[in-house]
Amino acid sequence: MGFLFRLLSCFPLPLLHNLGALVGWAIWLFSPTYRRHLRENTALAGMASVRTAAVAEAGKAILELPKLWLRPHDEVVERIVKVSGWELVEEAWREGRGILFLTPHLGCFEIAAQYYASFRPMTVLYRRPKQAWLAAIVEDGRGANLRLAPADVSGVKKLLKALKNGEAVGMLPDQAPGAGEGTWAPFFGRPAYTMTLAPRLAATGATVLLAYAERLHYGAGYHLKLRRPAEPLTDPAAVNRAIEGLIRECPEQYLWGYNRYKAPAGSGAGGKASASGMPPLDSEVTDAASASSR
C-alpha cells in the first residue's frame, strides 16, 4: 500500500480527481453503511440534490491525499490558486494574536493547514494511524511541514501554548468526540455529540477563522476561503451553526458519508451536555479519508 500511495503521488491532480470520482462510486456501491449515512445526512440538511456530486467529491478527497502528503511542500501549496480573506490572517499577525483555524470536513481540508505553514508555524493535533505504513507516510509528509501534537492532554497543552505565543493551531471542529469529551448540540436540526475544545480555545482571545479549500473543477487546484464567524463561538452550538454556514456554500464537497450523529458509549445519546474535564481529541484526516463513513 505504501508503494501505491507513492505511485499515486506522481499522478497529475486532474487524473487523481477523475480516478477519485470512480473510487467514490465504488464505495457507494459496496458499502451499505456509507449509503445510509450519506442519504440520511443529506436529507436531514435538505441537501438531497447534491448526493450524486457528493459521492464523487468524497472519492476525490481520498485520491488527492498522496499528492498532498508526499510531494514537495512548494508544489503542494502551489495548488492553492486563489485565496479569499487572507487579510484576516495578516491582521492577526499585526496584532500579535494567535489564530485558531476551524476547518470542517469540507473540500480539501488537508491543504489549508499546509498553506498556512508555508508562512508561519502551525500546530495540529495528531492521532497516529493504526497502520504502520500509513503512519510513516503521514508523519514524513505532514510532519515535515506541521507541528504534530499528540491527541491527548499534552497535545491540548501544546495548542494552548502555541496560541499564547501568537502562533496558529488548526482543528476539525465537526469531528464526533468520544464519551466525556463533548456535549450535545444541534447540527442541521438533529442533536450531534460535539467537541467542546473549539469554544474553549476560542475563549483564549485568539483570532478565530473558519477555513476551507474548495476543490476546483477538472483538477485546476483549490480556492482557499477564510472568514470570521458570524457570531462569537462561545459554545458548541455556535460552532455547529458556523459549520452549517460553510457547508451551505459548497454542500457537494462536504463529507456527508461521515457518521456525524454517532453516539459514543456512555455519552447519553441525544441527552444534555456531558462534557468532562478531559479535552476532546482532534480527528485524523486519514480516518475519514480511508473509511469515508463513520
C-alpha positions in Angstrom: 0.0 0.0 0.0 2.9 2.4 0.7 4.2 1.8 -2.8 0.7 2.5 -4.2 0.5 5.8 -2.3 3.9 6.9 -3.6 3.0 5.9 -7.1 -0.3 7.9 -6.9 1.5 11.0 -5.7 3.2 11.2 -9.1 -0.1 11.3 -11.0 -1.4 14.7 -12.2 -4.1 16.1 -10.0 -6.7 16.1 -12.7 -6.1 12.3 -13.2 -6.3 11.7 -9.4 -9.6 13.5 -9.2 -11.0 11.5 -12.1 -9.9 8.3 -10.5 -11.2 9.5 -7.2 -14.6 10.0 -8.5 -14.6 6.3 -9.6 -13.4 5.3 -6.1 -16.2 7.4 -4.6 -18.8 5.5 -6.6 -17.2 2.1 -5.8 -17.5 2.9 -2.1 -21.1 3.9 -2.6 -21.9 0.7 -4.4 -20.1 -1.7 -2.0 -20.8 0.0 1.4 -24.4 -0.1 2.6 -23.4 1.8 5.7 -21.9 4.6 3.7 -25.0 4.9 1.5 -27.2 5.0 4.5 -25.2 7.8 6.2 -25.0 9.9 3.1 -28.7 9.6 2.3 -29.8 10.3 5.9 -27.4 13.2 6.4 -28.2 15.0 3.2 -31.9 14.5 3.7 -31.7 15.9 7.2 -29.8 19.0 5.9 -32.2 19.5 3.0 -29.2 18.7 0.6 -30.6 15.6 -1.2 -29.9 17.3 -4.5 -26.1 17.2 -4.0 -25.9 13.4 -3.4 -24.5 12.5 -6.8 -21.8 15.2 -6.7 -21.0 14.4 -3.1 -20.3 10.7 -3.9 -17.7 11.7 -6.5 -16.2 14.5 -4.3 -15.6 12.1 -1.4 -13.6 9.9 -3.7 -11.6 12.8 -4.9 -10.8 13.6 -1.2 -9.2 10.2 -0.8 -7.2 10.1 -4.1 -5.7 13.6 -3.6 -4.1 12.7 -0.3 -1.0 11.0 -1.7 -0.1 14.1 -3.6 -0.7 16.4 -0.6 1.4 14.3 1.7 4.2 13.1 -0.5 5.1 15.8 -2.9 7.4 18.7 -2.1 5.8 21.3 0.0 6.2 24.1 -2.5 4.5 22.0 -5.1 1.6 21.3 -2.7 0.9 24.9 -1.7 1.0 26.0 -5.4 -2.2 24.0 -5.8 -3.9 26.9 -3.9 -4.6 29.1 -6.9 -6.8 31.6 -5.2 -7.2 32.9 -1.6 -10.0 34.9 -0.2 -9.8 36.5 3.2 -6.1 36.4 3.7 -6.2 40.0 5.1 -7.7 38.5 8.3 -4.6 36.5 8.8 -2.4 39.5 8.3 -4.5 41.5 10.7 -3.9 38.8 13.4 -0.2 38.9 12.7 -0.1 42.7 13.1 -1.9 42.4 16.4 0.3 39.6 17.6 -2.6 37.3 18.2 -2.8 33.6 17.9 -5.0 32.1 15.2 -7.5 29.3 15.7 -8.4 27.8 12.3 -11.6 25.7 12.2 -11.7 23.6 9.1 -14.6 21.1 8.8 -14.7 18.0 6.6 -15.4 20.3 3.6 -13.4 20.5 0.4 -9.7 19.7 0.7 -9.4 20.0 4.5 -5.8 18.9 4.5 -4.3 21.6 2.3 -5.5 24.7 4.3 -3.0 24.0 7.1 -0.2 23.1 4.7 -0.7 26.5 3.0 -0.5 28.5 6.2 2.5 26.5 7.3 4.4 27.9 4.3 4.3 31.3 6.0 4.4 30.6 9.8 4.4 27.7 12.3 1.2 25.7 12.5 0.3 23.2 15.2 -2.3 20.5 14.7 -3.5 17.6 17.0 -2.5 14.3 15.6 -3.8 10.8 16.2 -1.4 8.2 14.8 -3.0 5.8 12.3 -3.1 2.2 13.4 -1.4 1.0 10.1 2.3 1.4 10.5 2.9 2.0 6.7 0.3 4.8 6.7 1.7 6.4 9.9 5.1 6.6 8.3 3.7 8.3 5.2 1.7 10.8 7.2 4.4 11.7 9.6 7.1 12.0 6.9 4.7 14.1 4.8 2.5 16.2 7.1 5.0 16.2 9.9 7.7 17.8 7.7 5.6 21.0 7.5 3.3 21.0 10.5 3.9 20.6 14.2 2.1 17.5 15.3 0.7 17.4 18.8 -0.4 14.1 20.2 -4.2 13.7 20.6 -4.2 13.8 24.4 -4.0 16.2 27.2 -0.4 17.0 26.4 -1.4 17.8 22.9 -4.0 20.3 24.0 -1.5 22.0 26.2 0.7 22.4 23.1 -2.2 24.1 21.3 -2.7 26.5 24.2 1.0 27.3 24.3 1.1 27.9 20.6 -1.9 30.3 20.8 -0.3 32.1 23.8 2.8 32.6 21.7 0.8 34.2 18.9 1.1 31.1 16.6 -1.6 29.2 14.7 -3.4 26.0 15.5 -5.9 24.1 13.5 -8.6 21.5 14.1 -11.6 19.7 12.5 -14.5 21.0 14.6 -17.1 18.6 13.2 -15.3 15.5 14.5 -17.6 13.4 16.7 -15.6 13.1 20.0 -15.5 10.2 22.4 -17.7 9.9 25.5 -17.0 12.6 28.1 -15.2 14.8 25.5 -18.2 16.8 24.3 -21.7 17.8 24.7 -24.9 17.5 22.7 -25.7 20.4 20.3 -27.9 20.8 17.2 -26.4 20.1 13.8 -28.8 20.7 10.9 -31.6 20.3 13.4 -30.6 17.0 15.0 -28.6 16.6 18.2 -24.9 15.7 17.5 -22.3 14.9 20.1 -20.0 17.9 19.6 -16.5 18.6 20.9 -16.0 21.4 23.4 -12.4 22.1 22.6 -13.1 24.6 19.8 -15.1 27.1 22.0 -12.5 26.6 24.8 -9.7 27.6 22.5 -11.7 30.5 21.1 -12.1 31.8 24.7 -8.3 32.4 24.8 -8.7 35.5 22.8 -7.2 34.1 19.7 -8.4 35.2 16.3 -10.9 32.6 15.1 -11.1 31.9 11.4 -13.3 29.5 9.5 -11.4 27.9 6.6 -11.9 25.5 3.8 -10.4 24.9 0.4 -12.9 24.5 -2.4 -11.9 21.8 -4.9 -11.9 23.4 -8.3 -13.2 21.6 -11.4 -11.0 19.5 -13.6 -8.1 19.3 -11.1 -7.5 23.1 -11.6 -6.4 23.4 -7.9 -8.1 24.9 -4.8 -9.7 28.1 -3.7 -8.8 28.7 0.0 -11.6 30.7 1.7 -11.2 32.3 5.1 -13.7 34.3 7.2 -14.6 35.3 10.7 -17.6 33.5 12.3 -20.8 35.5 12.2 -21.2 35.2 15.9 -18.8 34.6 18.9 -18.1 30.8 19.2 -19.0 30.6 22.9 -20.4 27.1 22.9 -20.6 24.0 20.7 -24.0 25.0 19.3 -22.5 28.2 17.9 -19.6 26.2 16.4 -22.1 23.9 14.7 -24.0 26.9 13.3 -20.8 28.3 11.9 -20.0 25.0 10.2 -23.5 24.8 8.8 -23.0 28.1 7.1 -19.8 27.0 5.4 -21.4 23.8 4.2 -24.3 25.6 2.6 -21.7 27.5 0.5 -20.3 24.3 -1.0 -22.6 21.4 0.0 -21.4 18.9 -2.6 -17.9 18.9 -1.1 -18.9 18.1 2.4 -18.2 14.6 3.7 -21.8 13.6 4.1 -20.9 9.9 4.5 -19.2 10.7 7.8 -21.2 9.4 10.7 -21.6 12.7 12.4 -24.5 11.7 14.6 -23.0 8.6 16.2 -23.3 8.4 20.0 -20.2 7.2 21.8 -21.0 4.6 24.6 -21.7 6.4 27.8 -22.4 9.8 26.1 -26.1 9.7 26.9 -27.4 9.6 23.3 -29.3 12.8 22.4 -29.1 13.9 26.0 -27.9 17.1 27.7 -24.3 18.3 27.9 -22.0 15.8 29.5 -18.6 17.4 29.0 -15.9 16.5 31.4 -12.5 18.0 32.2 -10.9 15.9 29.6 -10.1 17.9 26.4 -11.7 16.4 23.3 -9.4 14.7 20.8 -9.0 16.0 17.3 -9.7 13.8 14.3 -7.2 12.3 12.0 -7.8 13.1 8.4 -6.7 9.6 7.4 -9.6 8.1 9.4 -12.2 10.0 7.4 -10.5 9.5 4.1 -9.8 5.8 4.4 -13.3 4.9 5.7 -15.4 7.7 4.1 -18.1 6.6 6.6 -18.0 6.6 10.4 
